[in-house]
Amino acid sequence: MSIDLLLQSIDHQYPVRDANLDGEVLSGLRLNDGVVLSSSFRGSQFTRARLTGMTFQDCDLSGASFADAYLQKCIFVHCRAGRSDWRRARFTQSTFMTSDFSHGDFSETQLSQTTAMRCVLAQTILSRATLSQSALMDCDLTNVVLDYATLTNASITQADLRSAQVTGLRCDTIHFSECDLSERDLSGLFLARANLSGAKLNRTNLSGADLSGTVLTGASLVGADLSSATAPNALFARANLQAATLRNANLRQCIFVEACLDGCDLSGTTLANAVFTRASAKSSLFAGADMSYALMHHVKVDGSDFSGSRFLRTDFHCASTAGSLFVAQRGSALHTIPERAVAELYDASRVIPLNGVS
């Protein structure tokens, strides 16, 4: 098929099928509202092209170049685009499904309101790319390069990112749900307002990172390093922080409800107004920590060290403190209120009325 026939078919909204345009130059062309099926564009040039409302299904785009192209409301389904070039391309409201973009180059690409689902992005380069209101869902991101990329209101879910390159990555309101970032060096990264619910961050280096307002509900941070991290208002509910290092971190107003912090190093940490209700922090180090107005209701801190900590109405109501050290601590602490403890044992839903009627 010639380029002229391709353009005529698209202009007349006639589906293009089984076309072979390998190595053809389509640079600067405008393609609107066309459907291309089972066609080959291996090594073709789409540089500076403008594609609007185009659908490519079961097409071969291997080695093709879309550098500096503009793609709006385009759809790629079951396509093969290994080693393709998308540098500085701009995507708006586009969709990629079950396609292979391995070894592709998306450097400085802008993706806005764009979604990739179950795609192969292994060894893909996204350095200095910008993802805004976009999502990479259940994609293969093995050895993906995200150096100096900017992710804003974006989502990467169910991805193994243990081999990803993330130097200088900047995230704001990013969704990393159920991703594996274990043993990665994320020190100093900006991850404010990120959603890392259920993420695996075991032995990950987050020292000096900005985790302000980050959601880490149910995340696993066993042995992680959060020393000197900035994480006010972060949510660690039901997270596993066993043996983690949080030395000198800013954890003001953080929520640790039902979290596990056994064996943690929280020395010198700011924990003012933090909530540890029903958490376990046995054999942990709180030496020199600021625990002003912290809520330690029903927390287990047996064998922990609070030497030199600052208390100010720190509430240890019904806390388990057997074997803990409280040497040279400053300020005041609140302890168990018997009447309140009895009331908390009372469960009205389990009381059987005298007449047997509930």
GINORWO-V259664 format. One line per field, one symbol per residue. ss: DSSP state (2 for helix, 1 for strand, 0 for the rest). psi: psi as a letter, one per 30 degrees, with the letter a starting at -180 (. if undefined). burial: b if it has 9 or more other C-alpha atoms within 8 Angstrom, else e. Layout:
ss->???
psi->???
burial->???
//
This chain:
ss->0022222222200001100100001000011100111001000010000111001110010000100001110011100100001000011100111001000010000111001110010000100001110011100100001000011100111001000010000111001000010000100001000010000100001000010000100001000010000100001000010000100001000010000100001000010000100001000010000100001000010000100001111110000100001000011111000222222220022200000000
psi->kleeeeeeeeeghkkkkhkjhkgljgkflkkkhlkkkhlkhkgljgkgljkkgkkjkhljgkglkgkglkjkhlkjkhljhkgljgkglkkkhlkkkhljgkgljgkgkkjkhkkkkhljgkgkjgkgljjkhlkjjhljhkgkjgkglkjkhlkjkhkjgfgkkgkgkkkjhkjhkgljgkgljgkgljhkgljhkgljhkgkjgkgljgkgkjhkgljhkgljgkgljhkgljgkgljgkgljgkgljhkgljgkgljgkgljgkgkjgkgljgkglkhkhljgkgkjhkgkjhkgljhkgljgkgljkjhkjhkgkjgkglkikgllakkkakjeeeeeeffkjfffkjleggk.
burial->eebeebbebbbebbbbeebebbbbebbbbebbbbbbbbbbbbbbbbbbbbbbbbbbbbbbbbbbbbbbbbbbbbbbbbbbbbbbbbbbbbbbbbbbbbbbbbbbbbbbbbbbbbbbbbbbbbbbbbbbbbbbbbbbbbbbbbbbbbbbbbbbbbbbbbbbbbebbbeebbbbbbbbbbbbbbbbebbbbbbbbbbbbbbbbbbbbbbbbbbbbbbbbbbbbbbbbbbbbbbbbbbbbbbbbbbbbbbbbbbbbbbbbbbbbbbbbbbbbbbbbbbbbbbbbbbbbbbbbbbbbbbbbbbbbbbbbbbbbbbbbbbbbbbbbeebbbeebeeebbebeeeebeeeeeeeeeeeeeeeee
//
